[in-house]
């Protein structure tokens, strides 16, 4: 008897799997989220940030010193790859007008006392005004001016030291030798920093939207607006949850391979993680995303509802992950709230594995958390569908 029930349960499971897979292939809306969006969105983001850093940011200069040193300073800033001095203005008002007209994104101001102060051994200053509508503009302008000022400071100290050997000049210029090495992001690029997190979030959000859309379609088509169709194979909670999740999982194994392996390779992004470690990490992430999406899909009443409820969550989830803003600076309440979403642990674990070469033991916290979420959301998905099945059977007695 048990074997017969087990055999029937397995046949029902595979029937549900095939029905869900067939419904996915014939639903254009679900196909858009399961196929088109994962194919197109990573390419769009990667194309936008493919240059990694901002170069030749337009800037205007106001030189009231008119000395050889002031001209040398501006010439060196203009020679930096990050900044291009596009115009020299007579005063600050003309420079401000250039910013208002978007001819430049920064003003470099050298006071009249610039050359005299240096000649007389006094400290001088250079003022930098930036258009803060784009933080990357500010970063480029600040770094270029900082590097030039440090280099000219070293030259001035060396000239005044009266040294007799080159070695003495080196020690005078840089008493403490330093070397700046950017770990895991040698170009200090935006793409290498942001795109890996976005790729993981795309998997989370497209699953959420696709499964939500599928649930809305089921409610519109099924009798009594139920998630459960009139089909004798759909008479067990476990077989329903496993059959549906198996269908989604098989689709997203291929989608994840493309999003997380092919796209970074196409745009030469950092990929130093071991394939085996990445595969083991993605297993609980996909399962947690699927069961989480199946759980929350119970609130979807029609196809349009999922757009209203889920689309806006993409940006907040990216912020809550701690990638764009340090997790230590996120208030405790929001940090604990972020633990409800698989994307939080998935993003942090994937970035450390793929971009930093972490092993599975080094992302053990995220890995265990994803398995815990998988178990919890599997139970909640079973509870949701058990309740739906009970309501369906009660209504059809």
Secondary structure per residue as TSV (DSSP state, phi and psi in degrees):
chain	resnum	aa	ss	phi	psi
A	1	X	-	360.0	-43.6
A	2	X	H	-64.0	-42.4
A	3	X	H	-63.4	-38.0
A	4	X	H	-65.1	-42.5
A	5	X	H	-65.7	-40.3
A	6	X	H	-63.2	-44.6
A	7	X	H	-62.2	-42.3
A	8	X	H	-65.5	-39.5
A	9	X	H	-62.1	-41.2
A	10	X	H	-66.3	-41.2
A	11	X	H	-63.7	-40.5
A	12	X	H	-63.8	-41.0
A	13	X	H	-59.1	-48.9
A	14	X	H	-69.4	-30.7
A	15	X	H	-64.6	-44.8
A	16	X	H	-63.5	-40.3
A	17	X	H	-60.4	-47.1
A	18	X	H	-67.4	-39.1
A	19	X	H	-63.9	-42.5
A	20	X	H	-67.4	-39.2
A	21	X	H	-65.7	-40.8
A	22	X	H	-66.6	-40.4
A	23	X	H	-63.9	-36.7
A	24	X	H	-64.0	-43.8
A	25	X	H	-67.8	-27.2
A	26	X	H	-98.0	-1.3
A	27	X	-	-104.5	108.2
A	28	X	H	-62.5	-35.9
A	29	X	H	-64.1	-46.1
A	30	X	H	-65.7	-39.6
A	31	X	H	-61.3	-35.4
A	32	X	I	-60.8	-44.4
A	33	X	I	-77.7	-32.0
A	34	X	I	-85.9	-23.9
A	35	X	I	-124.1	-58.4
A	36	X	I	-65.4	-48.6
A	37	X	H	-63.0	-48.2
A	38	X	H	-62.1	-27.9
A	39	X	H	-75.6	-41.2
A	40	X	H	-90.5	-42.0
A	41	X	H	-60.2	-47.8
A	42	X	H	-58.8	-38.1
A	43	X	H	-65.7	-41.5
A	44	X	H	-62.8	-47.9
A	45	X	H	-63.0	-44.2
A	46	X	H	-66.4	-37.5
A	47	X	H	-64.3	-39.6
A	48	X	H	-63.0	-42.7
A	49	X	T	-103.7	18.2
A	50	X	T	-64.2	-25.1
A	51	X	T	-76.8	-6.9
A	52	X	-	67.9	-54.6
A	53	X	S	-128.2	160.2
A	54	X	-	-88.2	128.5
A	55	X	-	-117.7	154.0
A	56	X	S	50.9	52.1
A	57	X	E	-65.8	123.8
A	58	X	E	-64.8	133.8
A	59	X	E	-140.6	151.7
A	60	X	E	-112.2	149.6
A	61	X	E	-116.7	140.2
A	62	X	E	-120.9	104.8
A	63	X	E	-108.1	100.5
A	64	X	S	-92.7	-2.3
A	65	X	S	-85.6	-41.9
A	66	X	-	53.5	45.5
A	67	X	S	-119.1	168.9
A	68	X	H	-62.2	-37.0
A	69	X	H	-67.6	-41.2
A	70	X	H	-66.4	-39.7
A	71	X	H	-66.7	-37.0
A	72	X	H	-64.3	-41.0
A	73	X	H	-60.3	-49.3
A	74	X	H	-66.9	-34.8
A	75	X	H	-64.9	-40.6
A	76	X	H	-69.9	-36.9
A	77	X	H	-63.5	-42.7
A	78	X	H	-65.1	-27.7
A	79	X	H	-77.4	-15.9
A	80	X	S	-67.5	144.9
A	81	X	T	-68.4	-19.3
A	82	X	T	-84.4	-22.5
A	83	X	E	-130.5	143.4
A	84	X	E	-128.4	116.7
A	85	X	E	-77.6	107.1
A	86	X	E	-94.8	-12.5
A	87	X	E	-162.7	145.6
A	88	X	E	-112.6	123.7
A	89	X	-	-107.9	152.3
A	90	X	S	-75.1	-31.3
A	91	X	S	-151.0	175.2
A	92	X	H	-67.5	-31.3
A	93	X	H	-63.5	-43.1
A	94	X	H	-65.0	-36.4
A	95	X	H	-67.5	-39.9
A	96	X	H	-62.9	-36.9
A	97	X	H	-64.9	-35.9
A	98	X	H	-64.2	-37.3
A	99	X	H	-67.7	-40.8
A	100	X	H	-62.9	-34.6
A	101	X	T	-87.1	5.9
A	102	X	T	61.2	28.4
A	103	X	S	-79.6	-19.6
A	104	X	-	-152.6	165.0
A	105	X	S	-119.8	7.8
A	106	X	E	-162.4	156.1
A	107	X	E	-123.5	128.5
A	108	X	E	-106.3	115.8
A	109	X	E	-113.8	121.3
A	110	X	E	-110.4	120.4
A	111	X	-	-72.1	166.4
A	112	X	T	-63.1	-26.3
A	113	X	T	-86.9	3.4
A	114	X	H	-55.9	-56.3
A	115	X	H	-69.1	-40.5
A	116	X	H	-66.0	-41.3
A	117	X	H	-60.1	-44.1
A	118	X	H	-67.4	-41.0
A	119	X	H	-63.6	-32.9
A	120	X	T	-95.6	8.0
A	121	X	T	78.9	18.2
A	122	X	-	-100.4	157.0
A	123	X	-	-76.8	136.0
A	124	X	-	-118.2	-177.4
A	125	X	-	-146.6	155.8
A	126	X	E	-122.9	129.4
A	127	X	E	-98.4	137.2
A	128	X	E	-123.7	123.5
A	129	X	E	-114.0	127.8
A	130	X	E	-123.8	148.0
A	131	X	-	-79.8	108.5
A	132	X	T	-85.2	11.0
A	133	X	T	-69.5	-18.5
A	134	X	-	-133.7	110.7
A	135	X	H	-65.6	-26.0
A	136	X	H	-68.2	-31.9
A	137	X	H	-63.3	-45.3
A	138	X	H	-61.6	-42.8
A	139	X	H	-60.2	-46.4
A	140	X	H	-64.5	-45.4
A	141	X	H	-65.1	-43.0
A	142	X	H	-67.1	-44.3
A	143	X	H	-63.3	-43.1
A	144	X	H	-62.4	-47.0
A	145	X	H	-67.8	-36.0
A	146	X	H	-65.1	-44.3
A	147	X	H	-64.7	-41.4
A	148	X	H	-66.8	-43.0
A	149	X	H	-64.5	-39.5
A	150	X	H	-65.5	-41.2
A	151	X	H	-65.8	-42.3
A	152	X	H	-69.5	-34.5
A	153	X	H	-59.2	-44.2
A	154	X	H	-62.9	-41.2
A	155	X	H	-65.2	-41.4
A	156	X	H	-65.5	-42.7
A	157	X	H	-63.2	-40.6
A	158	X	H	-65.3	-43.0
A	159	X	H	-61.9	-38.3
A	160	X	H	-86.0	-10.9
A	161	X	H	-73.9	-25.2
A	162	X	T	69.5	33.4
A	163	X	-	-72.9	160.6
A	164	X	S	-110.8	-12.8
A	165	X	S	-128.8	158.7
A	166	X	H	-66.3	-35.3
A	167	X	H	-62.3	-40.1
A	168	X	H	-64.3	-36.8
A	169	X	H	-63.0	-41.3
A	170	X	H	-64.0	-41.9
A	171	X	H	-68.5	-37.1
A	172	X	H	-65.8	-42.9
A	173	X	H	-70.0	-42.6
A	174	X	-	-135.5	83.4
A	175	X	S	-58.9	-34.6
A	176	X	S	-116.3	113.4
A	177	X	-	-72.3	138.6
A	178	X	-	-138.0	155.3
A	179	X	-	-135.9	126.5
A	180	X	-	-96.4	114.5
A	181	X	-	-122.9	118.8
A	182	X	-	-85.2	107.9
A	183	X	T	-73.8	135.2
A	184	X	T	66.4	-2.9
A	185	X	-	-151.8	70.9
A	186	X	T	-61.1	-24.4
A	187	X	T	-91.0	-1.1
A	188	X	-	52.0	38.7
A	189	X	-	-88.6	155.2
A	190	X	H	-78.4	-34.7
A	191	X	H	-66.1	-46.7
A	192	X	H	-63.4	-26.5
A	193	X	H	-83.3	-41.8
A	194	X	H	-99.7	-39.4
A	195	X	H	-59.7	-43.3
A	196	X	H	-56.4	-40.6
A	197	X	H	-66.3	-41.1
A	198	X	H	-64.5	-37.6
A	199	X	H	-62.5	-43.8
A	200	X	H	-66.8	-37.2
A	201	X	H	-68.2	-33.3
A	202	X	H	-60.7	-42.2
A	203	X	H	-61.6	-45.8
A	204	X	H	-61.6	-49.2
A	205	X	H	-73.0	-37.6
A	206	X	H	-69.2	-34.7
A	207	X	H	-64.5	-43.2
A	208	X	H	-61.9	-45.5
A	209	X	H	-72.0	-41.7
A	210	X	H	-65.8	-46.1
A	211	X	H	-68.2	-37.0
A	212	X	H	-63.6	-40.7
A	213	X	H	-65.3	-39.9
A	214	X	H	-64.0	-39.4
A	215	X	H	-66.1	-40.7
A	216	X	H	-62.7	-39.0
A	217	X	H	-63.9	-42.1
A	218	X	H	-62.3	-41.1
A	219	X	H	-66.2	-34.5
A	220	X	H	-72.3	-30.9
A	221	X	H	-95.0	-33.1
A	222	X	S	-79.1	154.7
A	223	X	G	-65.5	137.4
A	224	X	G	70.8	16.0
A	225	X	G	53.0	44.8
A	226	X	-	-99.6	155.4
A	227	X	S	-74.3	-16.4
A	228	X	S	-100.3	123.1
A	229	X	-	-77.3	164.2
A	230	X	S	-78.0	90.9
A	231	X	-	-155.2	125.6
A	232	X	T	-62.1	-20.3
A	233	X	T	-71.7	-23.4
A	234	X	-	-92.4	63.5
A	235	X	-	-126.7	20.6
A	236	X	-	-145.2	132.1
A	237	X	H	-61.7	-48.0
A	238	X	H	-63.4	-42.2
A	239	X	H	-68.9	-32.2
A	240	X	H	-66.4	-50.0
A	241	X	H	-64.6	-46.2
A	242	X	H	-68.1	-39.5
A	243	X	H	-64.0	-46.3
A	244	X	H	-65.6	-46.7
A	245	X	H	-64.5	-34.8
A	246	X	H	-63.4	-38.8
A	247	X	H	-62.6	-48.5
A	248	X	H	-64.8	-39.0
A	249	X	H	-64.1	-42.8
A	250	X	H	-63.5	-38.6
A	251	X	H	-65.4	-43.4
A	252	X	H	-83.0	-10.4
A	253	X	H	-62.9	-45.4
A	254	X	H	-70.7	-41.1
A	255	X	H	-61.5	-43.3
A	256	X	H	-65.3	-38.1
A	257	X	H	-59.3	-42.7
A	258	X	I	-69.8	-48.6
A	259	X	I	-66.5	-43.1
A	260	X	I	-96.0	-14.3
A	261	X	I	-117.6	-48.1
A	262	X	I	-73.3	-47.7
A	263	X	H	-61.1	-49.6
A	264	X	H	-58.8	-34.7
A	265	X	H	-68.2	-39.3
A	266	X	H	-61.7	-34.3
A	267	X	T	-107.4	15.9
A	268	X	T	54.6	39.7
A	269	X	-	-80.4	164.1
A	270	X	-	-64.5	129.6
A	271	X	-	-143.3	88.7
A	272	X	-	-117.5	5.3
A	273	X	S	-76.9	150.8
A	274	X	-	-78.8	134.8
A	275	X	H	-56.2	-39.4
A	276	X	H	-64.3	-42.3
A	277	X	H	-64.8	-43.3
A	278	X	H	-63.9	-39.8
A	279	X	H	-63.6	-45.3
A	280	X	H	-64.1	-33.3
A	281	X	H	-74.7	-37.0
A	282	X	H	-70.5	-26.3
A	283	X	H	-57.1	-56.5
A	284	X	H	-68.6	-27.9
A	285	X	H	-64.5	-47.2
A	286	X	H	-63.6	-42.9
A	287	X	H	-64.5	-42.0
A	288	X	H	-64.1	-41.8
A	289	X	H	-63.6	-41.6
A	290	X	H	-65.6	-50.2
A	291	X	H	-68.5	-35.2
A	292	X	H	-61.9	-44.6
A	293	X	H	-66.2	-39.0
A	294	X	H	-65.5	-34.7
A	295	X	H	-67.0	-50.2
A	296	X	H	-75.9	-14.8
A	297	X	G	-67.5	-13.4
A	298	X	G	-64.5	-23.4
A	299	X	G	-84.3	-5.9
A	300	X	-	-80.7	123.0
A	301	X	-	-102.8	-24.4
A	302	X	S	-151.4	173.4
A	303	X	T	-61.5	-33.8
A	304	X	T	-77.5	-21.4
A	305	X	H	-60.5	-37.7
A	306	X	H	-63.5	-31.3
A	307	X	H	-66.3	-41.4
A	308	X	H	-68.8	-33.1
A	309	X	H	-91.1	-31.9
A	310	X	H	-111.5	-28.7
A	311	X	T	-61.4	-41.2
A	312	X	T	-70.6	-12.0
A	313	X	H	-78.7	-9.3
A	314	X	H	-60.5	-52.7
A	315	X	H	-65.5	-46.7
A	316	X	H	-56.9	-39.3
A	317	X	H	-66.9	-34.0
A	318	X	H	-65.9	-42.9
A	319	X	H	-65.4	-43.4
A	320	X	H	-68.1	-19.6
A	321	X	T	-67.0	-20.8
A	322	X	T	87.3	12.0
A	323	X	S	-85.2	-48.7
A	324	X	S	-84.2	-14.6
A	325	X	S	-144.7	134.0
A	326	X	-	-56.2	135.7
A	327	X	G	-61.9	-32.0
A	328	X	G	-65.7	-21.1
A	329	X	G	-95.7	-2.5
A	330	X	S	-84.2	132.1
A	331	X	-	-54.5	147.9
A	332	X	H	-56.7	-41.8
A	333	X	H	-59.1	-45.4
A	334	X	H	-70.6	-34.4
A	335	X	H	-65.3	-44.1
A	336	X	H	-66.3	-35.6
A	337	X	H	-62.7	-36.3
A	338	X	H	-66.5	-20.7
A	339	X	T	-69.5	-11.7
A	340	X	T	-73.8	-19.4
A	341	X	S	-105.7	131.2
A	342	X	H	-59.4	-28.0
A	343	X	H	-61.6	-30.8
A	344	X	H	-60.1	-53.1
A	345	X	H	-75.8	-33.4
A	346	X	H	-64.4	-44.4
A	347	X	H	-64.2	-49.1
A	348	X	H	-64.2	-40.8
A	349	X	H	-68.3	-43.3
A	350	X	H	-64.6	-42.2
A	351	X	H	-61.3	-42.2
A	352	X	H	-69.3	-36.5
A	353	X	H	-74.0	-50.2
A	354	X	H	-76.3	-41.2
A	355	X	H	-98.3	-18.3
A	356	X	H	-119.9	-3.1
A	357	X	-	71.5	27.5
A	358	X	-	-68.9	149.9
A	359	X	-	-91.1	173.5
A	360	X	T	-64.6	-34.6
A	361	X	G	-68.4	-27.2
A	362	X	G	-81.1	-12.9
A	363	X	G	-118.1	33.7
A	364	X	H	-61.8	-36.8
A	365	X	H	-62.2	-48.8
A	366	X	H	-66.2	-38.7
A	367	X	H	-65.1	-46.4
A	368	X	H	-65.9	-38.4
A	369	X	H	-62.9	-38.8
A	370	X	H	-67.3	-39.5
A	371	X	H	-66.6	-36.8
A	372	X	H	-64.1	-43.1
A	373	X	H	-63.1	-39.3
A	374	X	H	-58.0	-47.4
A	375	X	H	-64.7	-44.3
A	376	X	H	-65.9	-46.1
A	377	X	H	-74.3	-24.2
A	378	X	H	-64.9	-43.2
A	379	X	H	-65.9	-41.2
A	380	X	H	-67.7	-36.3
A	381	X	H	-65.0	-40.6
A	382	X	H	-63.7	-40.5
A	383	X	H	-64.3	-42.5
A	384	X	H	-60.7	-48.4
A	385	X	H	-74.2	-28.7
A	386	X	H	-65.4	-41.7
A	387	X	H	-65.4	-41.7
A	388	X	H	-63.4	-40.0
A	389	X	H	-66.5	-39.7
A	390	X	H	-63.7	-45.0
A	391	X	H	-63.2	-38.1
A	392	X	H	-66.8	-45.8
A	393	X	H	-66.5	-37.2
A	394	X	H	-64.2	-41.8
A	395	X	H	-71.1	-21.6
A	396	X	T	-107.5	15.7
A	397	X	-	-75.4	360.0
